[in-house]
Structures are given as structure tokens and as C-alpha cells.
Amino acid sequence: MQVADEVKPRSLPCLTIRSAKVIVCSPGRNFVTLKIETDAGIYGIGDATLNGREKAVVAYLEEHVIPTLIGRDARSIEDIWQFLYRGAYWRRGPVTMRAIAAVDVALWDIKGKALGTPLYDLLGGRSRDRIMVYGHANGSTIEETVAAVGRYVDAGYQAVRAQCGVPGVKLAYGVGRGDLYYEPADSQLPTETSWSTARYLGFIPKLFDRLREVHGFDVHLLHDGHHRMTPLEAAQLGRSLEPHRLFWLEDVTPAENQEAFRLIRQHTVTPLAVGEIFNTIWDAKDLIQHQLIDYIRMTVVGSGGITHLRRVADFAALWGVRTGAHGATDLSPVTMGAALHFDSWVPNFGIQEYMRHSPETDAVFPHAYGFERGFMTPGEAPGHGVDIDEALAANYPYRPMQLPVARLEDGTMWNW
């Protein structure tokens, strides 16, 4: 019997981490980027941006993470992840997990470049040819929002998130300063906004009445409650919107108490999405395994990188929960690139949020990913396909900016 010639696997050279540095820039808004370089001359970058608290992650990386990376083998992604997570007695939280995510994504980028292959191939290959995304339509009035949704539909989007100013509510959430760009962090000290759930609950069904009247049911519509409601109020909104068949109703109530979603689930069949501020599987375990949500919105940057997020997605798949990753402009193009590779692979994909970055941001972060009529692709560049122009980034120094806060009409602090 003839034996086939032995196929020798392509060897991956030793990739010792030689240096790492943090790059902070503000091309329209603040971004924190970690760059890891190896002795083979291959480097990778990861996003560590935490909107309104950027310098906290910078300090964590520079003082506590980078010194422990020097001399390690960049190929050992799993071991380094475990070292940074298990080795930190004070685990979890947005600062720690974003620092870990930056390292993790940079290491996946390095490995992809070393092997000359896109990141999605390292995860197991593509599960789809293109990735459905949704855009953000908003307006100060119902008719402005209806027109904004129409512009997204005309651009080919199959899914659109609709937000609207609420009469009597000062600076309602989600109403931006332009059609394509929305950045809520707007001043060095938090802007104070007002909130009235009663006004909101009476108004939003009217918005979706009009949206379905004008645009019909061929477009997927989404809406974000941004943690403003109690569980019972969220259930009331979900039930009132059932005739409009939303793709999802997002972040209806704070999820620190995961059990709160049980009450919402008992009273409405409107699909529920949550998780953009989650950091680990423990923030979502009960929501997923008790099937209290339909979409998990955890991000690559917020949840410790690709290494951890793929475990969350696999767990979610067991319970029929799909992904719907957060993708606002406070996540840099590095996270968008990594997310699109993840979306290409993940079997239980649902949808990807896509808020366009400004031209200045796109210039600082040249990328291989692309958009065409409601869908995106990650590109075929090795690694995650996003780079940083350090010389150009230096022209945009850090600007202290914070997210707004909200108070009820009687002055009580509420959830922004």
C-alpha cells in the first residue's frame, strides 16, 4: 500500500513579546489602543476604550499588565488570558476586562499575521458570507425619526434602531446631532438630563405606530430602553409594542438582578436583548440558561476579548440565545474589526450594531472591513485587519469627556 508523503505542518515561529505600549488619541472621540510588539517584528493591536473612564484603563495597562507581558510567548493566548484573569485577585469589572480584552485581541492579531490568515479562520472558519448590521435612526419628533428610518432603508439597511425625543423630557436618550454619528459623551463634567418613564411609555407606542404605517413590516425595527424602566414598566412597554413585531427591545431594565427579567418575560413576547455593559459570563449566566433573553449583546472589548466571548457565545447557543454585539462609536475600529471576524464565525449569530465612525477616526485606524447595503464583511487581511497610524493619531490628543447623567422630574438620580 502506497503511503502518502508526510505533510509537514507549517511551524509558527517563537513570538516573544518584546514591548507593549498604550496609545491614547481623540480623532472625534477618545480611544485607547494597546500595541504589542514581538521580537519577530510582528505586532498586534487591541482596543481598551472605556467611554468616560479611559485613563483608568490606561493606568491598569501601564502599571499592572504591560510589565507582566514582556518576555512571554505571544502564541500562548489562552495561558496569558488565564494569567491576567485568574492571577488578578480583584477580578472582573469594566476596567480589568477591557485591559484583558486589549491584550487578547492584540495576541489574536499577532497570531493571524504570523500565519498569514484572517482571524475568523483561527476561530474555525466562516459560518456566513456577510453580516447583517443595524443602524441608528433618530429625531426630535416622530416625523423626524420616520424620515431618518427611511434614509437607512434607502441605503439598504434591513434593520434599523429607532429612537425619538419624548415631549416634556429634556435631552432624551438616543437623539443625536447628525444622521450617522452619535456621541453622547459631550463635556468634561456630566451633562444632566431629565427623565419621565410615564411620558416615555405613553409616547413610544405612537412612534412605532407611525413607523409601521409608513415603512411597513419589511424592515426590522429595534428600540433601546437604556436601563430606564422597572421590570414591570418594561413588561408594559414590551406588551404594548407586540403588534409592531420588533426585532428586539434592548436594555429595558438594569440587569444587575438577572432575575428581574423573569417578570418581564412572563408578560411579553417581544424579543429582549441586553448585555452591552456586561463583563463576564457571570453577568449573563442566569439570563441565558433560563432563556430570559433572546440576544446577548456582550462585546469583544467589554468582555475580556475573543477568548472569553467565544465561550459566552457557545454557552448561549445551548439555550437558543443569539449574539447581537454592541457596536457604538465608543468602540474603536479595532473592536469593530475583531467583532466582524467573530460574527463571521459564531454559529448563533443574530445581528451586529454598526454606528459609523467619523472620517478622522477611519483615517487614524485604516481597516479591511467594509459595508455594503445593510451588510458588512471583515475583509481578508491577516489578523483582524485593523491598524493604527501613530503619526496621525498624535495629532489628536486626549480630551476629557464624560457621559451624561439623568434625574427624574423630582430631582431623584436615575439610570442614564
C-alpha positions as CSV (number, residue, x, y, z in Angstrom):
1,M,0.0,0.0,0.0
2,Q,1.4,3.4,-1.0
3,V,1.7,5.8,1.9
4,A,1.1,9.4,1.1
5,D,4.1,11.7,1.6
6,E,4.1,13.2,5.1
7,V,2.6,16.6,5.2
8,K,4.7,18.8,7.4
9,P,2.6,21.4,9.3
10,R,3.6,25.0,8.9
11,S,5.5,25.9,12.0
12,L,4.8,29.1,13.9
13,P,8.0,30.8,15.0
14,C,8.5,31.8,18.6
15,L,7.0,35.1,19.1
16,T,8.4,36.6,22.3
17,I,6.8,39.8,23.4
18,R,9.4,42.5,23.2
19,S,7.4,45.6,24.1
20,A,4.0,47.0,24.6
21,K,2.6,50.5,24.8
22,V,-0.7,52.3,25.1
23,I,-1.7,54.9,22.5
24,V,-4.4,57.4,23.5
25,C,-5.9,59.6,20.8
26,S,-9.1,61.6,20.2
27,P,-10.0,61.8,16.4
28,G,-13.5,63.0,17.1
29,R,-13.7,61.0,20.4
30,N,-11.3,59.3,22.8
31,F,-9.8,55.8,22.0
32,V,-7.3,53.7,24.0
33,T,-5.2,51.3,21.9
34,L,-2.7,48.7,23.1
35,K,0.1,47.8,20.7
36,I,2.1,44.7,21.4
37,E,5.4,44.0,19.5
38,T,7.3,40.8,19.2
39,D,10.9,40.0,18.6
40,A,9.9,38.7,15.2
41,G,8.9,42.2,14.1
42,I,5.2,41.2,14.1
43,Y,2.8,43.4,16.2
44,G,-0.8,43.4,17.0
45,I,-3.2,46.0,18.4
46,G,-6.2,45.8,20.7
47,D,-8.9,48.2,21.9
48,A,-9.1,49.2,25.6
49,T,-11.5,52.1,25.4
50,L,-13.9,52.7,28.3
51,N,-16.1,55.6,27.5
52,G,-15.7,58.4,30.0
53,R,-13.2,56.4,32.1
54,E,-10.4,55.9,29.6
55,K,-7.5,56.9,31.8
56,A,-8.5,54.2,34.4
57,V,-7.8,51.5,31.8
58,V,-4.6,53.2,30.7
59,A,-3.2,53.1,34.2
60,Y,-4.3,49.5,34.7
61,L,-2.4,48.5,31.5
62,E,0.7,50.5,32.1
63,E,1.1,49.9,35.8
64,H,-0.2,46.3,36.2
65,V,-0.4,44.5,32.8
66,I,2.4,45.5,30.4
67,P,5.2,44.8,32.9
68,T,4.0,41.2,33.2
69,L,3.8,40.6,29.4
70,I,7.4,41.3,28.5
71,G,9.3,38.1,27.6
72,R,6.1,35.9,27.3
73,D,5.3,33.9,24.2
74,A,2.7,35.7,22.3
75,R,1.4,32.4,20.9
76,S,0.2,31.4,24.3
77,I,-3.1,33.3,24.1
78,E,-5.1,31.1,26.5
79,D,-2.4,31.0,29.1
80,I,-1.9,34.7,29.1
81,W,-5.7,35.3,29.3
82,Q,-5.9,33.0,32.3
83,F,-2.8,34.7,33.9
84,L,-4.4,38.1,33.6
85,Y,-7.8,37.0,34.8
86,R,-7.1,34.3,37.5
87,G,-3.9,36.0,38.5
88,A,-5.7,39.2,39.5
89,Y,-7.3,38.6,42.9
90,W,-9.6,41.6,42.1
91,R,-11.3,40.1,39.1
92,R,-13.9,41.3,36.7
93,G,-15.3,44.8,36.2
94,P,-15.1,47.1,33.2
95,V,-11.5,48.3,33.8
96,T,-9.9,44.9,34.3
97,M,-11.8,43.2,31.5
98,R,-11.1,45.9,28.9
99,A,-7.4,45.7,29.7
100,I,-7.5,41.9,29.3
101,A,-9.5,42.3,26.1
102,A,-6.9,44.7,24.6
103,V,-4.1,42.1,25.3
104,D,-6.2,39.2,24.0
105,V,-7.3,40.9,20.7
106,A,-3.7,42.1,20.1
107,L,-2.4,38.5,20.5
108,W,-5.0,37.1,18.2
109,D,-4.0,39.8,15.7
110,I,-0.3,38.7,16.0
111,K,-1.1,35.0,15.5
112,G,-3.2,35.8,12.4
113,K,-0.4,37.9,10.9
114,A,2.2,35.3,11.8
115,L,0.2,32.6,10.0
116,G,-0.9,34.9,7.2
117,T,-4.6,34.2,7.7
118,P,-7.7,36.2,8.7
119,L,-8.7,35.9,12.4
120,Y,-12.0,34.2,11.5
121,D,-10.0,31.2,10.2
122,L,-8.3,30.8,13.5
123,L,-11.7,30.6,15.2
124,G,-12.9,27.8,12.9
125,G,-13.7,29.5,9.6
126,R,-16.8,31.4,8.4
127,S,-20.3,30.4,9.2
128,R,-21.7,33.1,6.8
129,D,-20.8,35.2,3.8
130,R,-21.9,38.5,5.2
131,I,-23.0,40.1,8.5
132,M,-26.4,41.9,8.9
133,V,-26.0,45.1,10.8
134,Y,-28.4,47.7,12.1
135,G,-28.1,51.5,12.0
136,H,-29.3,54.2,14.3
137,A,-32.2,56.4,13.2
138,N,-33.4,59.2,15.5
139,G,-35.1,62.5,15.5
140,S,-36.5,65.2,17.8
141,T,-40.1,64.3,16.7
142,I,-41.9,61.3,15.4
143,E,-41.8,62.6,11.8
144,E,-38.1,63.3,12.0
145,T,-37.5,59.7,13.2
146,V,-39.7,58.3,10.5
147,A,-37.7,60.2,7.9
148,A,-34.4,59.0,9.4
149,V,-35.5,55.4,9.3
150,G,-36.4,56.0,5.6
151,R,-32.9,57.1,4.8
152,Y,-31.5,54.0,6.3
153,V,-33.9,51.8,4.4
154,D,-33.0,53.7,1.2
155,A,-29.3,52.9,2.0
156,G,-30.1,49.2,2.0
157,Y,-30.3,48.5,5.7
158,Q,-32.6,45.6,6.6
159,A,-32.6,46.5,10.3
160,V,-32.8,50.0,12.0
161,R,-32.9,51.1,15.6
162,A,-35.4,53.9,16.1
163,Q,-35.1,56.5,18.9
164,C,-37.1,59.7,19.4
165,G,-37.3,62.8,21.5
166,V,-40.0,62.5,24.1
167,P,-42.2,65.6,24.7
168,G,-41.5,67.1,28.1
169,V,-38.2,65.1,28.5
170,K,-35.1,67.2,28.4
171,L,-32.3,65.6,26.2
172,A,-33.9,62.2,25.7
173,Y,-31.6,59.3,25.2
174,G,-30.5,58.4,21.7
175,V,-31.3,61.6,19.9
176,G,-28.0,62.5,18.1
177,R,-26.6,65.6,16.5
178,G,-26.5,64.1,13.0
179,D,-27.9,61.3,10.8
180,L,-24.9,58.9,11.0
181,Y,-22.9,59.9,14.1
182,Y,-23.9,59.9,17.7
183,E,-21.5,60.5,20.6
184,P,-23.2,61.1,24.0
185,A,-20.0,61.9,25.9
186,D,-20.1,65.7,25.4
187,S,-18.4,67.6,28.2
188,Q,-15.7,67.4,30.9
189,L,-18.4,67.2,33.6
190,P,-21.5,65.1,33.1
191,T,-24.4,66.8,31.4
192,E,-27.6,66.5,33.5
193,T,-30.6,65.2,31.6
194,S,-34.2,64.6,32.8
195,W,-36.3,61.5,32.6
196,S,-40.0,60.6,32.9
197,T,-40.9,56.9,32.3
198,A,-44.6,57.8,32.3
199,R,-44.2,60.2,29.5
200,Y,-42.0,57.7,27.6
201,L,-44.4,54.8,28.0
202,G,-47.2,56.9,26.7
203,F,-45.3,58.2,23.7
204,I,-43.1,55.3,22.3
205,P,-46.0,53.1,21.0
206,K,-47.2,56.2,19.0
207,L,-43.7,56.3,17.4
208,F,-43.9,52.7,16.3
209,D,-47.5,53.0,15.1
210,R,-46.3,55.7,12.7
211,L,-43.1,53.8,11.7
212,R,-45.1,50.7,10.7
213,E,-47.7,52.8,9.0
214,V,-45.0,54.4,6.8
215,H,-42.4,51.7,6.4
216,G,-44.4,48.5,6.8
217,F,-43.1,45.3,8.2
218,D,-40.3,44.5,5.7
219,V,-37.7,46.4,7.8
220,H,-36.6,45.0,11.2
221,L,-37.1,47.7,13.8
222,L,-35.2,47.8,17.1
223,H,-35.5,50.1,20.2
224,D,-33.3,50.8,23.2
225,G,-34.8,51.5,26.6
226,H,-31.3,52.2,28.0
227,H,-31.9,50.7,31.5
228,R,-34.6,53.3,32.3
229,M,-37.6,51.1,33.4
230,T,-38.5,49.0,36.3
231,P,-39.2,45.3,35.3
232,L,-43.0,45.9,35.4
233,E,-42.7,49.1,33.3
234,A,-40.5,47.2,30.9
235,A,-43.2,44.4,30.6
236,Q,-45.8,47.0,29.9
237,L,-43.7,48.5,27.1
238,G,-42.9,45.1,25.6
239,R,-46.6,44.2,25.6
240,S,-47.7,47.5,24.0
241,L,-45.1,47.0,21.2
242,E,-46.0,43.4,20.4
243,P,-48.2,44.4,17.4
244,H,-45.2,46.0,15.8
245,R,-43.1,42.9,15.9
246,L,-39.8,44.4,17.0
247,F,-36.6,42.6,16.2
248,W,-35.7,43.3,19.8
249,L,-36.3,45.6,22.7
250,E,-32.9,46.4,24.3
251,D,-31.7,47.2,27.8
252,V,-35.2,47.7,29.3
253,T,-34.1,47.5,32.9
254,P,-30.8,47.3,34.8
255,A,-29.6,43.7,34.8
256,E,-27.6,43.6,38.0
257,N,-30.5,41.5,39.2
258,Q,-30.8,38.9,36.4
259,E,-33.9,37.5,38.0
260,A,-35.7,40.8,37.2
261,F,-36.0,39.6,33.5
262,R,-38.2,36.7,34.6
263,L,-41.1,39.1,35.4
264,I,-40.7,40.8,32.0
265,R,-40.6,37.5,30.2
266,Q,-43.8,36.4,31.9
267,H,-45.7,39.3,30.4
268,T,-44.5,39.9,26.9
269,V,-43.3,38.0,23.8
270,T,-41.4,41.0,22.4
271,P,-37.8,39.7,22.0
272,L,-35.3,41.0,24.6
273,A,-31.7,42.0,24.3
274,V,-29.2,43.0,27.0
275,G,-25.5,42.9,27.8
276,E,-23.5,45.8,26.4
277,I,-22.2,46.6,29.8
278,F,-21.6,43.0,30.9
279,N,-18.0,41.9,31.6
280,T,-18.1,38.1,32.1
281,I,-20.4,35.1,31.7
282,W,-21.4,35.5,35.3
283,D,-23.3,38.7,34.4
284,A,-25.4,36.8,31.9
285,K,-25.5,33.1,33.1
286,D,-29.0,33.1,34.6
287,L,-30.4,35.2,31.8
288,I,-29.1,32.8,29.2
289,Q,-29.8,29.4,30.9
290,H,-33.3,30.4,32.0
291,Q,-34.0,31.8,28.5
292,L,-35.0,35.2,29.8
293,I,-33.4,37.0,26.9
294,D,-33.2,36.3,23.1
295,Y,-29.9,38.2,22.3
296,I,-26.7,38.7,24.3
297,R,-25.0,42.0,23.5
298,M,-21.6,41.5,25.1
299,T,-18.7,42.9,23.2
300,V,-15.2,41.8,22.4
301,V,-13.7,44.8,24.3
302,G,-16.1,44.7,27.2
303,S,-15.9,41.0,28.0
304,G,-12.2,40.2,28.0
305,G,-11.6,39.7,24.3
306,I,-12.3,36.9,21.9
307,T,-11.1,34.2,24.2
308,H,-13.9,34.8,26.7
309,L,-16.6,35.9,24.3
310,R,-16.5,32.7,22.3
311,R,-17.2,30.8,25.5
312,V,-20.2,33.1,26.2
313,A,-21.5,32.5,22.7
314,D,-21.1,28.7,22.9
315,F,-23.0,28.7,26.2
316,A,-25.7,30.9,24.7
317,A,-26.1,28.6,21.8
318,L,-27.1,25.8,24.1
319,W,-30.1,27.8,25.1
320,G,-31.1,29.2,21.8
321,V,-29.8,32.7,22.6
322,R,-28.1,34.6,19.7
323,T,-25.5,37.3,19.6
324,G,-26.2,40.9,18.9
325,A,-22.9,42.7,19.8
326,H,-22.9,46.3,20.9
327,G,-21.1,48.5,18.2
328,A,-21.4,52.1,19.2
329,T,-18.8,54.7,18.3
330,D,-17.1,54.5,21.7
331,L,-15.7,51.1,20.5
332,S,-12.8,51.7,18.2
333,P,-12.5,50.3,14.7
334,V,-10.2,47.7,16.3
335,T,-13.1,46.3,18.2
336,M,-15.3,46.5,15.1
337,G,-12.8,44.6,13.0
338,A,-12.4,41.9,15.7
339,A,-16.2,41.7,16.2
340,L,-16.8,41.2,12.5
341,H,-14.4,38.3,12.4
342,F,-16.1,36.9,15.5
343,D,-19.5,37.5,13.8
344,S,-18.3,35.7,10.7
345,W,-17.5,32.6,12.7
346,V,-20.1,32.4,15.5
347,P,-22.8,29.8,14.7
348,N,-25.5,31.5,16.7
349,F,-25.1,35.0,15.2
350,G,-28.1,37.4,15.4
351,I,-27.1,40.8,14.3
352,Q,-24.3,43.4,14.7
353,E,-24.8,47.0,15.8
354,Y,-23.0,49.4,13.4
355,M,-22.5,53.1,14.2
356,R,-20.3,54.7,11.6
357,H,-17.1,56.3,12.8
358,S,-16.1,59.8,11.8
359,P,-13.7,60.3,8.8
360,E,-11.0,61.3,11.2
361,T,-11.3,58.1,13.1
362,D,-11.3,56.0,10.0
363,A,-8.1,57.7,8.9
364,V,-6.3,57.0,12.2
365,F,-7.5,53.4,12.1
366,P,-7.2,52.1,8.5
367,H,-9.2,48.8,8.2
368,A,-10.0,46.0,5.9
369,Y,-13.7,45.6,6.8
370,G,-16.4,47.1,4.6
371,F,-20.1,47.9,4.4
372,E,-22.5,47.4,1.5
373,R,-26.3,48.0,1.7
374,G,-27.0,46.7,5.2
375,F,-24.3,44.1,5.5
376,M,-20.6,44.1,6.5
377,T,-17.6,41.8,5.8
378,P,-14.4,41.7,7.9
379,G,-12.0,41.6,4.9
380,E,-9.3,39.1,4.1
381,A,-6.3,40.8,5.7
382,P,-4.2,38.7,8.1
383,G,-5.2,39.1,11.8
384,H,-8.2,41.3,12.4
385,G,-7.4,43.7,9.6
386,V,-7.2,47.0,11.5
387,D,-4.1,49.1,12.0
388,I,-3.3,52.4,13.7
389,D,-1.5,55.4,12.1
390,E,0.5,56.5,15.1
391,A,1.8,59.7,13.5
392,L,-1.7,60.8,12.6
393,A,-3.1,59.7,16.0
394,A,-0.6,62.1,17.6
395,N,-2.4,65.0,16.0
396,Y,-5.5,64.2,18.1
397,P,-4.6,64.4,21.8
398,Y,-6.9,63.1,24.6
399,R,-9.8,65.3,25.6
400,P,-11.5,64.6,29.0
401,M,-15.2,63.8,28.3
402,Q,-17.9,62.2,30.3
403,L,-21.2,60.6,29.7
404,P,-24.4,62.3,30.8
405,V,-26.4,61.5,33.9
406,A,-30.2,61.5,34.4
407,R,-32.6,62.7,37.0
408,L,-36.3,62.2,37.4
409,E,-38.6,65.2,37.3
410,D,-38.5,65.5,41.1
411,G,-34.7,65.5,41.1
412,T,-34.0,61.9,42.0
413,M,-30.9,60.4,40.4
414,W,-31.9,57.8,37.8
415,N,-30.2,55.5,35.3
416,W,-28.8,57.2,32.3
